[in-house]
Amino acid sequence: MKYLTITVPCFNSEEYLKRCLDSLIAGGDDVEIIVVNDGSTDRTGEIAESYARWFPEIVTVVHKENGRHGSGVNTGLRLASGKYFKVVDSDD
């Protein structure tokens, strides 16, 4: 079981998603990061998938139709397995 699940709801976040994920993977194996690609039309999904390939024990990506921010948060919450849960917006 992971200590912390971080959900990152994303919509057209290619410009800043890498910086966000780089800061979060520093948590190592105690952290689970769920990136929810909420119907992006840019390279957000591609970038998220590359992190999932590089860090398969830490990063999971979910692609879904756009349902707005709350829908992305709820998707991450449903999939979370960590003891604690945190939402980090992709532009944070």
ROSE-4610 file (N, C-alpha, C; in Angstrom, 1 decimal, always signed):
// ROSE-4610
residu = [M/M/M/K/K/K/Y/Y/Y/L/L/L/T/T/T/I/I/I/T/T/T/V/V/V/P/P/P/C/C/C/F/F/F/N/N/N/S/S/S/E/E/E/E/E/E/Y/Y/Y/L/L/L/K/K/K/R/R/R/C/C/C/L/L/L/D/D/D/S/S/S/L/L/L/I/I/I/A/A/A/G/G/G/G/G/G/D/D/D/D/D/D/V/V/V/E/E/E/I/I/I/I/I/I/V/V/V/V/V/V/N/N/N/D/D/D/G/G/G/S/S/S/T/T/T/D/D/D/R/R/R/T/T/T/G/G/G/E/E/E/I/I/I/A/A/A/E/E/E/S/S/S/Y/Y/Y/A/A/A/R/R/R/W/W/W/F/F/F/P/P/P/E/E/E/I/I/I/V/V/V/T/T/T/V/V/V/V/V/V/H/H/H/K/K/K/E/E/E/N/N/N/G/G/G/R/R/R/H/H/H/G/G/G/S/S/S/G/G/G/V/V/V/N/N/N/T/T/T/G/G/G/L/L/L/R/R/R/L/L/L/A/A/A/S/S/S/G/G/G/K/K/K/Y/Y/Y/F/F/F/K/K/K/V/V/V/V/V/V/D/D/D/S/S/S/D/D/D/D/D/D]
num = [1/1/1/2/2/2/3/3/3/4/4/4/5/5/5/6/6/6/7/7/7/8/8/8/9/9/9/10/10/10/11/11/11/12/12/12/13/13/13/14/14/14/15/15/15/16/16/16/17/17/17/18/18/18/19/19/19/20/20/20/21/21/21/22/22/22/23/23/23/24/24/24/25/25/25/26/26/26/27/27/27/28/28/28/29/29/29/30/30/30/31/31/31/32/32/32/33/33/33/34/34/34/35/35/35/36/36/36/37/37/37/38/38/38/39/39/39/40/40/40/41/41/41/42/42/42/43/43/43/44/44/44/45/45/45/46/46/46/47/47/47/48/48/48/49/49/49/50/50/50/51/51/51/52/52/52/53/53/53/54/54/54/55/55/55/56/56/56/57/57/57/58/58/58/59/59/59/60/60/60/61/61/61/62/62/62/63/63/63/64/64/64/65/65/65/66/66/66/67/67/67/68/68/68/69/69/69/70/70/70/71/71/71/72/72/72/73/73/73/74/74/74/75/75/75/76/76/76/77/77/77/78/78/78/79/79/79/80/80/80/81/81/81/82/82/82/83/83/83/84/84/84/85/85/85/86/86/86/87/87/87/88/88/88/89/89/89/90/90/90/91/91/91/92/92/92]
x = [+0.8/+0.0/+0.9/+0.5/+1.2/+0.8/+1.7/+1.4/+0.5/+0.8/+0.1/-0.3/-1.6/-2.0/-2.2/-1.6/-1.7/-2.4/-3.6/-4.3/-4.0/-3.7/-3.4/-4.4/-5.5/-6.4/-5.8/-5.9/-5.2/-6.2/-6.1/-6.8/-5.9/-5.3/-4.4/-3.3/-2.6/-1.5/-0.1/+0.1/+1.4/+2.5/+2.1/+3.1/+3.8/+3.0/+3.6/+3.5/+3.0/+2.8/+4.1/+5.2/+6.4/+7.0/+6.9/+7.4/+6.6/+5.3/+4.5/+4.9/+4.9/+5.3/+6.7/+7.6/+9.0/+9.0/+8.2/+8.2/+7.6/+6.6/+5.9/+6.6/+7.3/+8.0/+9.1/+9.5/+10.6/+10.1/+8.8/+8.3/+8.7/+9.1/+9.6/+8.5/+8.8/+7.9/+6.8/+6.9/+5.8/+4.6/+4.8/+3.8/+3.2/+1.9/+1.2/+0.6/+1.0/+0.5/-0.5/-1.7/-2.7/-3.0/-2.5/-2.7/-4.0/-5.0/-6.3/-6.3/-6.1/-6.2/-7.6/-8.1/-9.6/-9.9/-9.7/-10.1/-9.2/-7.9/-7.0/-6.9/-6.7/-6.5/-5.0/-4.2/-2.8/-2.0/-0.7/+0.2/+0.2/-0.8/-0.9/-0.9/-1.7/-1.8/-0.5/+0.2/+1.5/+2.5/+2.6/+3.6/+3.3/+2.0/+1.7/+2.0/+1.8/+2.1/+3.6/+4.4/+5.9/+6.3/+5.7/+6.1/+5.6/+4.5/+4.0/+5.0/+5.6/+6.6/+7.9/+8.3/+9.6/+9.5/+8.3/+8.0/+6.8/+6.8/+5.6/+5.1/+6.0/+5.6/+5.0/+5.1/+4.6/+3.5/+3.6/+2.6/+1.6/+0.4/-0.7/-1.4/-1.8/-2.6/-3.9/-4.9/-6.3/-6.7/-7.2/-7.7/-9.2/-9.8/-11.3/-11.8/-13.1/-13.7/-13.8/-13.8/-13.8/-15.0/-14.8/-15.9/-15.7/-14.7/-14.3/-13.5/-13.0/-12.1/-12.6/-13.8/-14.4/-14.5/-14.8/-14.8/-13.4/-12.4/-11.0/-10.6/-11.0/-10.7/-11.4/-12.7/-13.4/-12.9/-12.4/-11.8/-10.6/-9.7/-8.5/-8.9/-9.9/-10.3/-10.8/-11.5/-12.0/-10.9/-9.8/-8.7/-7.6/-7.7/-6.6/-6.5/-5.2/-4.9/-4.1/-3.7/-2.9/-3.6/-2.9/-3.5/-4.1/-3.4/-3.8/-4.0/-4.8/-5.2/-5.0/-4.4/-4.1/-4.4/-5.0/-5.1/-4.1/-3.4/-2.5/-2.9/-3.2/-3.5/-2.3/-2.4/-1.2/-0.4/-1.0/-0.3/+0.3/+0.2/+0.8/+2.3]
y = [-1.2/+0.0/+1.3/+2.2/+3.5/+4.4/+5.2/+6.1/+7.3/+7.8/+9.0/+8.8/+9.0/+9.1/+10.5/+10.9/+12.3/+12.2/+12.8/+12.9/+14.2/+14.1/+15.3/+15.4/+16.1/+16.3/+17.3/+16.9/+17.7/+18.0/+19.2/+19.5/+20.5/+20.0/+20.9/+21.5/+20.6/+21.0/+20.8/+20.6/+20.2/+21.2/+22.5/+23.5/+23.4/+22.8/+22.8/+21.4/+20.4/+19.1/+18.5/+18.6/+18.0/+18.5/+19.8/+20.4/+19.9/+19.8/+19.3/+17.9/+17.0/+15.6/+15.4/+16.2/+16.1/+16.4/+17.4/+17.7/+16.6/+15.9/+14.9/+13.5/+13.1/+11.8/+11.8/+13.0/+13.0/+12.3/+12.1/+11.3/+9.9/+9.4/+8.0/+6.9/+5.8/+4.6/+4.7/+5.6/+5.8/+6.5/+7.1/+7.9/+7.2/+7.4/+6.9/+8.2/+8.4/+9.6/+9.1/+9.6/+9.3/+10.5/+10.5/+11.6/+11.3/+12.2/+12.1/+13.1/+12.5/+13.3/+13.5/+14.7/+15.0/+15.6/+14.7/+15.1/+16.1/+16.2/+17.2/+17.0/+18.1/+18.1/+18.4/+18.6/+18.9/+17.6/+17.7/+16.6/+16.1/+16.6/+16.2/+14.7/+14.0/+12.6/+11.9/+12.3/+11.8/+12.0/+13.2/+13.5/+12.6/+12.5/+11.7/+10.2/+9.7/+8.3/+8.1/+9.1/+8.9/+8.7/+9.5/+9.4/+8.0/+7.5/+6.2/+5.1/+5.3/+4.3/+4.4/+5.6/+5.8/+5.4/+5.6/+5.4/+4.5/+3.3/+2.4/+2.1/+2.1/+1.8/+3.0/+4.2/+5.4/+6.1/+6.2/+6.9/+6.1/+6.4/+5.8/+6.9/+6.6/+7.6/+7.0/+7.9/+7.6/+8.7/+8.2/+9.1/+9.0/+10.2/+10.2/+11.4/+11.3/+12.5/+13.6/+14.8/+16.0/+16.0/+16.1/+16.2/+17.3/+18.1/+19.2/+18.8/+19.7/+19.4/+18.4/+18.6/+17.7/+16.3/+16.1/+14.7/+14.1/+14.9/+14.3/+14.0/+14.8/+14.5/+13.3/+13.1/+12.0/+10.7/+10.8/+9.6/+9.2/+10.1/+9.8/+9.2/+9.7/+9.3/+7.8/+7.5/+6.1/+5.1/+5.6/+4.7/+4.7/+5.6/+5.8/+4.5/+4.2/+3.1/+3.6/+4.8/+5.3/+5.6/+5.6/+5.9/+7.3/+8.3/+9.7/+10.0/+11.1/+11.5/+13.0/+13.4/+14.8/+15.1/+16.3/+16.7/+17.8/+17.7/+18.7/+19.1/+20.3/+20.8/+20.8/+20.5/+20.3/+21.6/+22.7/+24.0/+24.5/+23.6/+23.9/+23.6]
z = [+0.0/+0.0/+0.0/-0.8/-0.9/+0.3/+0.7/+1.8/+1.3/+0.1/-0.4/-1.8/-2.1/-3.5/-3.9/-5.0/-5.5/-6.9/-7.0/-8.3/-8.9/-10.2/-11.0/-12.1/-12.0/-13.1/-14.1/-15.4/-16.4/-17.6/-18.1/-19.3/-20.1/-21.2/-22.0/-21.2/-20.5/-19.6/-20.1/-21.4/-21.9/-21.5/-21.4/-21.1/-19.7/-18.8/-17.4/-16.7/-17.4/-16.8/-16.3/-17.2/-16.8/-15.5/-15.3/-14.1/-12.9/-13.0/-12.0/-11.6/-12.6/-12.3/-11.8/-12.3/-11.8/-10.3/-9.9/-8.4/-7.6/-8.2/-7.4/-7.3/-8.4/-8.4/-7.4/-6.9/-5.9/-4.6/-4.4/-3.3/-3.3/-4.4/-4.5/-4.5/-4.0/-4.0/-3.0/-2.1/-1.1/-1.7/-2.9/-3.5/-4.7/-4.9/-6.1/-6.8/-8.0/-8.8/-9.9/-9.8/-10.8/-11.6/-12.9/-13.8/-14.5/-14.4/-15.1/-16.3/-17.5/-18.7/-19.0/-18.8/-18.9/-20.3/-21.3/-22.6/-23.3/-22.9/-23.5/-25.1/-25.7/-27.2/-27.6/-26.6/-26.9/-26.5/-26.2/-25.9/-24.4/-23.6/-22.2/-22.0/-22.7/-22.6/-23.0/-24.0/-24.4/-23.3/-22.7/-21.7/-20.5/-20.1/-18.9/-19.2/-20.4/-20.7/-20.6/-21.0/-20.9/-19.5/-18.6/-17.2/-16.6/-17.1/-16.7/-17.1/-18.3/-18.8/-18.0/-17.7/-16.9/-15.5/-14.9/-13.5/-13.2/-13.7/-13.7/-12.3/-11.3/-9.9/-9.2/-9.9/-9.2/-10.0/-11.3/-12.1/-12.9/-12.8/-13.6/-14.3/-15.5/-16.4/-16.7/-16.6/-17.0/-18.0/-19.2/-20.2/-20.2/-20.2/-20.2/-20.9/-21.2/-21.8/-20.9/-21.4/-20.5/-19.7/-18.4/-17.4/-16.4/-16.7/-15.8/-14.6/-13.9/-12.8/-11.7/-11.3/-10.3/-10.7/-12.0/-12.5/-12.5/-12.8/-12.7/-11.3/-10.4/-9.0/-8.5/-8.8/-8.5/-9.1/-10.3/-11.0/-10.2/-9.8/-9.1/-7.7/-7.1/-5.7/-5.8/-6.9/-7.0/-7.2/-7.8/-8.1/-7.0/-6.1/-5.1/-4.2/-3.9/-2.9/-1.8/-1.7/-0.7/+0.6/+1.7/+3.0/+3.1/+2.4/+2.3/+0.9/+0.7/-0.7/-0.8/-1.9/-2.2/-3.7/-4.0/-5.3/-5.6/-6.7/-7.2/-8.6/-8.8/-10.1/-11.0/-12.3/-13.1/-13.3/-13.0/-13.1/-11.8/-10.8/-9.5/-9.5]
